[in-house]
Amino acid sequence: GTELWLDRPNARHGNNAIGQQAADAFKWVFSETERPVDFAVINGGSIRAEGLCITRNIIKEGALSNGVLHEIMLFENPVQAVDLSEKEIVDMFEHSAERLFASPAPISSPAGSFLHVSKEVSLAIDCSRPPLDRVTSIKINGETLQKPGRGVELKKYRVASSSFIISGGDGY
């Protein structure tokens, strides 16, 4: 319904409707399987302003066509799911936030590792804190995760993401 900016600062440094919608879609892929996921993530580097034929810094208000979607999400990575411990999730979100810029610093060349999350995740980040200690709160489906996080033997969460992230891309 509204315009959406696709430039790097908006796709790689803050919440973005396309990233959130993609993460919700990743979760939906597993919704009717034997092993549904608890939540999903997509890296900001997967969202591109520079398409195959045109640069799109903004998507105008209105319907989103399949062609435009393929222009801004160029990579065809299969969606996969893995089980993570609470500690691995805390570490994942700390990595996502470690290269964010503290306000009011100008955002230049933001990392593609910033994660957009599905609607099951509530996350608070304080960029004034040192890298790898910026996540101040994580909730998944209303359940608060503790820092530094419990080991996999105590609690596992199933997460969906692109094969790029699951195979270690962007430092994951």
Secondary structure, DSSP 8 states (H G I E B T S, - for coil): ---EE-SHHHHHSS--HHHHHHHHHHHHHTTTSSS--SEEEEEGGG--SB-SS-B-SEE-SS---HHHHHHHS-----EEEEEEEHHHHHHHHHHHHTT---TTS---S--TT-EEE-TTEEEEE-TTS-TTS-EEEEEETTEE--SS---TTT-EEEEEEEHHHHTTGGG-
